[in-house]
């Protein structure tokens, strides 16, 4: 659960830092294209073995890739063009709540009291960090087009997480490679249109380094860790890892920007850790994990 929060905090920072220079759809397209290329040498024997099962479940693969690969991340990069990193991070804290809602709507899951308390504690902790302990900040937020893009992206990722239980019974690398390829293919026509009509991808170090980071860390490492967490702990509990994004964002700001830690940092981290711990102990995974399910 620690890995997705760390690398996705960096993803939000990269997206905002290159806003206006690197086109959002281009960043998303090359993220998944390069991610697929990185996974291919190791995944190819597994993909060949699992290809019949992937083909048999092509509708599920298409839906999961569209929600979790194409739409969510493109929405985040579009949001970064016109809203602040604060708003992007804050809106992501809605994902665990939306996952519970999606599980209830799609699968009629029962929401336990422990999950409600855990989500509430984590939300309070995340908001404590984001607002620096001053809750009056919440009243000053003005939603714009970027905020709406990010909110829509959060709905997409909640649906992706809730539906991950339907993924075909293939190796994790086979699933990851297939998802990346399908996600890139879905974005390809929009990337071509963006390059011709709006902004082509610039050939400079900023663009290259941003693509390398989002492909290696935010894509390959982040999604492997997140998908594994969903299988082990269940969708609702795995979604709580989103609350670690503002935690690591705060810590990175301390280390890289020289900001001094304050009381609200400790309060926020303790609340988030308590909420995640409570939900992880009390919640139940949707199905037991076996070697056959996660080969």
N, C-alpha and C positions, 0 to 999 in steps of 0.2 A: 504493500500500500504506500510505502514511502517513495518509491521510484516515480510513479506517475505524477504525484504532486510536485516533485522537484523539477523534472524535465518539462512539465507543462507550465510551471511558473516561468521558466526560461523561454518557453514558446511565446507566452504573452508579451514578455519584455522585448523579444526579438521582433515580433510583429509590430509593436508600437514604435520601436526604434527605427525601422526601415519604412514606416508609413510615408507615402508620398514619393518614395524612391523606387521601391520594389512593388510591382503590381500584385494585388492580393490573389487573384485567381492563378497567376503565374507562379507565385510562391507556393500555393497549394498543389498545383499540378506537378511541379518539379520536386516538391517534397515527397509525394507518393511514388513518382517515377524513380527517383534516386533510391528511395527506401526499398522498392521492389528489387532494384538492381543489387543492393547490398545483401538482401536476404536470399537472392536467387542461387548463388553457389552452394549454400548449405541446404536450402529448401528444395532444390530441384528433384533429387531422388524421392523425397517424400511427396512432392506434388505429383509426380508421375504415378506413384502408388495410390494416392488419394484422389486422382483425377476423376474416376468414375463416380465416386461419392459426391464430389464437388459439382459435377455436371447434374447429377440427380437432384441436387438441392440448389439449383441455380437461382430459383426465385428468392430463397432465403438469403443467399449470398449477395444477390443484387440489392435487396432491401437493406441488409446490414451495411454493405459498402456505401450505399447512397447516404444513409443516415449518419453513420459514425466516421466515415472517411471523407466523402465529398462535401456534404452539406454543413456539418458542424465546423470543420476547420476553415472552409471558405467563408462561412458566416463570421467566424472570429476575425479573420484577416480583413474582411470588409468592414467589420466594426471598428478595427484599429485605425482605419482611415479617418474617422470622424468623431471618435469618442476617446476618453482617457483610459489609461491602464487601470485606474481605480474602478471605473465603471465596469470594465471587462471582467476584472477579478471578482467584483461584488456580485455581478449577475451570475457568474459560474457557481456561486454558493447555492443557487436555487436548484442545481441539478439533482442532488440527492433527494430533495423533496419531490421533484418531478418524477424521479425514478420510482419512488413509492407510489405516486399517483398513477404512473403508467402501468406498474405491476397490478394495481387494483383494477384499473379499467380493462386491461387486456387479459389478465389471467385470474382476476378476482382473488388476488392474494390478500391474506389477512395481515393487517398492520398491528404489530404487537405494541404494548405500552412501552416496553424497553426501547424499541426503535423510535417511537415518538420522542421520548426523553433524550435519547442519544442524538437525534437530529436537531432537537431544540438546543441542546448544549453546544453542539458543534457550530450551529448557525450563530449563536450569541458570541462564541469565541471568535469566529471569522469576522463578524461585524465589529468586534472590539478592536481587532488588528487593523481592519480597513479604515475605520474611523479614527484610529489613534486614541481611542477611549473617549472621544467627544461625539456623542450620539446626535448632536445638533447638525453634524455633517450630513446626515441622512435627509434632512429637510431642505438642503441646498442642492440636491441632485436634480439636474434638468435632463430629461430623456430626449434624445435626438435620434436621427436615423441609425447611427451607429449602435445606440443602446437597443433599438428594436432588432437590428441584425443579430446582436449577441443574445438577446432573449430568445429569438427564434432558433438560434444555434443550440441553446441549452435544451430546448424541447426536442430537437433532433437527437442530441446525445443521450437524453433520458430514454427515448424510445429505443435507441441502439443498445443501451445497457440492459433494459428490460427484455429485449428480444434475443439477447445473446444465448439464452438457454436453448434456442432453436437451431443454433449453429450445427452444421454436420459434424459427425464424430470422426474428425480428422486430426492429424498432428497440428500442434499450435503453429508451427512454421508454415505448413501448407495453408492453413486458414489465413495467416498474416499475409503471405505472398499473394494469394488470390484476392484478398480484400484490397490490398494496395493497387494491384493491377486494375481491378474493376473500378476502384475509386478514381484512378488516373484517367481511365478511358471515359468515364462519365464526365470528367472535367475537360477533356481534350477539346471538344468543339467550342466551349466557352473561353478556353485559353487562347485558341486561334482568333476568336472574335475580339477578345481583349487586346491582343497584340496588334491586330489590324486597325481597330477603331480607336482604342484608347491609348494604352501604354505598352510597348514591347518590354521584355525583360532586359534590363541593362547588363552590360558585360563589365562588371567591376567587382572589387573585393567585397564590398558590403553585400551585394547580391549573392555571391558565391558562399561566403561564410554563413549567411542567414539560411541558405538552402541546406548547407551541410549540417548545421545544428538541428534544424527542424526535421531533416530526414533521418539522421542517425539517432539522436537522443529523443526528440519529441515523438518520432514515429516508431522506429524499430524497438527501442528499449521501453518507451512509455506504453505502447500498445501490448507488447508481450507481457509486461508486468500487470497491466490493468485487466487484460483478458484472463490471466491466471487468477487474479484476485476474485473476479466474478465467479469463476468455477469453484474456487475453494470456499468463499464466504457468502456467495449469493449477490444478486444485483444491488439490493438496497444497501447492504453494508459496503460493498465495493465503491458505491457512489460517494460514500463519505470521504474517500481519498481526495475528492475535489476540494475539501476544506483545507487540505494541506498546501494548496496552491498559494493562498495568501500568507501562510506560515513561512514557506520557503521564500516567497517574494520579499517578506520582511527581513529574513535572515540574510538574503543576498544583498539587500540594500545596506544592511549594516556592514557586511564584509567589503563590498565593492565601492560603496559611496561614503563610508565613514560615519554613518548615522549612529548616534549613541542609543543603546537599549534603554527602554523606560519600563515603568511598571505595567503599562497596558500590554506590552509584548509578552511578558510572563503570564498575565491573566488570560490573554487570548489563547496562547499555546496550551496552557493547562486545561482550559475549557474544551478545546478541540480534541485534545488527547483523551480526556475523560469521556466525551461523547462517542468517539470512535471505539474506545475500549468497551464501553457499555453495549453498544450495538453489536460489536463483534462477538462478545460473550453470550449475549442473549438471543441473537438472531440465528436462524437455521438456514443452511444452504438449500436451494431448491431441490437438488438431487445429490446423492453421495458421489464423491469423486473416485473413480476407479482407473486402473491403467488403461482399460479399453476406451474410456471417455477422453483421456488426455495422454495420448501415446507419444 
